[in-house]
Amino acid sequence: MVTELLGKGYVPRFLLSSLLSTLSWAPVVLLTGPRQSGKTTLCKAIQASNSLPHKYEYISFDDQANRDFAHDDPVGFVEQLPSYVILDEVQLVPEIYRQLKVAVDSHRVPGRFLLTGSARLSLMSELSDSLAGRMQLVELYPFSQSEIHHYSSEQYKRHTVGESENLRVTSILNQIFDNRLIVRESTQQPRLVRELSKRIVEGGYPEPRLLPTLDRQKWYQNYLRTITSRDVYELTSARHLEIVPRLAGIAAAHTAQLFNLADLGATLDLSRNTISEYVSILQNLFLFQYVPSWSSNELKRSVKAPKLHYLDTGFACALLNLDEDSLWKDRKRLGQMTETFVFQELTKLASWYENKLTIYHYRDRDRHEVDFVIEKSGSGIVAIEVKTRATVKEADFRGIHKLRQKSENFISGIVLYDGEWARSFGENLYALPLASLWLGV
């Protein structure tokens, strides 16, 4: 069965080893992430595998019969579950949350329940409260460029789930934070040029990235309608559903920019509190994310203006009717989307890293800026600046130099650019090709 899944295009996910490791000790694991990011495919591959310690049964709450059973008789539903089970789209049946807690407390074994949901825990607060201390959260995003690149290898395509468990991804973040970054200035990487625009508009969602431009745009429009009519309606008390597509489009146009709620509220003729509610909803449904401002003083971080980034550039481009050609010609928009493209890749790489990594941006009173500051559990930071040019100048490190003066835990500063060569610009300062994000250094 696993071979059949692989043959139909199952792409082994780099998150798998982390997911299985968590299942080896946590009684409940919630695999969350946006709709259509591959959660169900990954879970069905786990169910089909004969190489894992436990055999999982799969139950989806997209099936109305399962939903009705759980709604009407939550005690009876949970009591008849098999020893190890995958419960897909669990946010649709909040009635069973308390009973899952009872089941775990009466028979606490690792990996008993693998749950999936298409919303962050802050939107499923009842689930979080019910299973506090019993449940671990794992987030699965759409395909990364690393996964897309590795899947093109025939050897990688032959991996089964059991073999993929042992895959250890050595990303650029592993190299930097684990002191294994070796920059060889004689190593040439290909320039992306227009391919950068192509990768941006394709995005990472498995299905639409392979569709022609017009069909891809229709797919995302239908996707937005689905989460509006289903997730927003069913998971929240918000009822001004007409706001959702307008807000999603405005946010797409403002990706990679400082985001002001008051200005957005004025654009939509809504109060700050109302717009804040809907922004939170769309963040929790993985459309976009606020990136807080970094400061050496943690108390100041929450009061500085955050940046907004879409979590998938394909989605953002579809909402703005951008195709490969129009994006390539609009250099300002290309710069914004490239920064967001790097953000989404860093977010995915960080989700596989063993320690917690938090992504910030940096901007001081003198307007020195750094696109991304990645902090490792308070013990070290890496600064990353993004350029679409094929040339790097010393001036491109100005914001990184300023940040370095502010931090005692500075590890490295990197300018990602659309060039061919890795270059050193001083101690722990490097210019790296954008393709290093998935090809390595």
VENKAQUI-V897212 format. One record per residue. N is the residue number from 1. PHI is phi in whole degrees, -180 to 180 (* if undefined). Layout:
[[N;PHI] [N;PHI]]
//
This chain:
[[1;*] [2;-62] [3;-60] [4;-63] [5;-63] [6;-64] [7;-64] [8;-89] [9;106] [10;-64] [11;-101] [12;-56] [13;-98] [14;-66] [15;-76] [16;-59] [17;-62] [18;-67] [19;-64] [20;-68] [21;-63] [22;-67] [23;-63] [24;-74] [25;-136] [26;-95] [27;-67] [28;-133] [29;-125] [30;-103] [31;-92] [32;-119] [33;156] [34;-65] [35;-56] [36;67] [37;-89] [38;114] [39;-63] [40;-65] [41;-60] [42;-64] [43;-66] [44;-68] [45;-68] [46;-64] [47;-61] [48;-79] [49;-73] [50;-102] [51;-102] [52;-94] [53;-64] [54;-127] [55;-93] [56;-97] [57;-94] [58;-120] [59;-131] [60;-110] [61;-88] [62;-72] [63;-78] [64;-61] [65;-63] [66;-65] [67;-64] [68;-63] [69;-60] [70;-67] [71;-65] [72;-78] [73;-144] [74;-60] [75;-65] [76;-63] [77;-63] [78;-68] [79;-64] [80;-93] [81;-69] [82;-68] [83;-61] [84;-130] [85;-145] [86;-103] [87;-112] [88;-90] [89;61] [90;-69] [91;-64] [92;-80] [93;-132] [94;-61] [95;-62] [96;-92] [97;-59] [98;-64] [99;-70] [100;-63] [101;-61] [102;-61] [103;-64] [104;-66] [105;-67] [106;-84] [107;-151] [108;-90] [109;-131] [110;-63] [111;70] [112;-67] [113;-122] [114;-109] [115;-103] [116;-127] [117;-155] [118;-103] [119;-148] [120;-69] [121;-60] [122;-63] [123;-90] [124;-117] [125;-61] [126;-65] [127;-65] [128;-61] [129;-67] [130;-66] [131;-112] [132;-58] [133;82] [134;-118] [135;-120] [136;-113] [137;-106] [138;-129] [139;-107] [140;-113] [141;-101] [142;-57] [143;-52] [144;-87] [145;-64] [146;-64] [147;-65] [148;-62] [149;-66] [150;-69] [151;-68] [152;-69] [153;-81] [154;-62] [155;-63] [156;-69] [157;-64] [158;-86] [159;-67] [160;-92] [161;-60] [162;-62] [163;-72] [164;-66] [165;-57] [166;-91] [167;-67] [168;-118] [169;-86] [170;-102] [171;-91] [172;-62] [173;-70] [174;-60] [175;-62] [176;-72] [177;-75] [178;-99] [179;56] [180;-121] [181;-82] [182;-118] [183;-94] [184;-103] [185;-71] [186;-91] [187;-88] [188;-99] [189;-111] [190;-72] [191;-70] [192;-85] [193;51] [194;-70] [195;-62] [196;-60] [197;-61] [198;-63] [199;-64] [200;-65] [201;-74] [202;-72] [203;67] [204;-120] [205;-63] [206;-55] [207;-78] [208;-70] [209;-64] [210;-98] [211;-91] [212;-60] [213;-54] [214;-65] [215;-67] [216;-64] [217;-63] [218;-64] [219;-60] [220;-69] [221;-63] [222;-67] [223;-61] [224;-64] [225;-63] [226;-64] [227;-70] [228;-71] [229;-78] [230;-107] [231;-70] [232;-63] [233;-69] [234;-85] [235;-99] [236;-135] [237;-93] [238;-66] [239;-129] [240;-85] [241;-67] [242;-66] [243;-71] [244;-59] [245;-64] [246;-66] [247;-64] [248;-61] [249;-68] [250;-64] [251;-64] [252;-62] [253;-70] [254;-104] [255;-60] [256;70] [257;-122] [258;-63] [259;-118] [260;-115] [261;-62] [262;-63] [263;-65] [264;-66] [265;-61] [266;-66] [267;-62] [268;-96] [269;58] [270;-130] [271;-71] [272;-60] [273;-65] [274;-65] [275;-68] [276;-63] [277;-62] [278;-73] [279;-62] [280;-62] [281;-61] [282;-72] [283;-66] [284;-69] [285;-96] [286;68] [287;-81] [288;-148] [289;-147] [290;-81] [291;-111] [292;-69] [293;-82] [294;-84] [295;-146] [296;-67] [297;-100] [298;-61] [299;-67] [300;-86] [301;-63] [302;-76] [303;-99] [304;-87] [305;-67] [306;-83] [307;-101] [308;-107] [309;-133] [310;-67] [311;-89] [312;-150] [313;-70] [314;-61] [315;-64] [316;-61] [317;-65] [318;-63] [319;-68] [320;-99] [321;57] [322;-99] [323;-109] [324;-58] [325;-70] [326;-66] [327;-67] [328;-64] [329;-78] [330;-93] [331;-66] [332;-66] [333;-66] [334;-60] [335;-62] [336;-61] [337;-69] [338;-67] [339;-62] [340;-67] [341;-58] [342;-65] [343;-59] [344;-65] [345;-69] [346;-63] [347;-60] [348;-69] [349;-61] [350;-65] [351;-70] [352;-94] [353;-72] [354;-66] [355;-99] [356;-71] [357;-119] [358;-118] [359;-103] [360;-125] [361;-122] [362;-131] [363;-155] [364;-106] [365;-64] [366;-88] [367;66] [368;-73] [369;-130] [370;-135] [371;-61] [372;-140] [373;-122] [374;-105] [375;-112] [376;-98] [377;42] [378;75] [379;-110] [380;177] [381;-127] [382;-124] [383;-104] [384;-131] [385;-112] [386;-119] [387;-132] [388;-93] [389;-73] [390;-96] [391;-128] [392;-116] [393;-116] [394;-58] [395;-64] [396;-68] [397;-97] [398;-59] [399;-65] [400;-66] [401;-60] [402;-64] [403;-63] [404;-59] [405;-68] [406;-86] [407;-119] [408;-86] [409;-114] [410;-70] [411;-102] [412;-161] [413;-126] [414;-135] [415;-107] [416;-89] [417;-143] [418;-90] [419;-117] [420;-106] [421;-123] [422;-84] [423;-138] [424;-93] [425;-123] [426;123] [427;-64] [428;60] [429;-122] [430;-141] [431;-106] [432;-128] [433;-61] [434;-55] [435;-65] [436;-61] [437;-60] [438;-123] [439;-96] [440;85] [441;-93]]
//
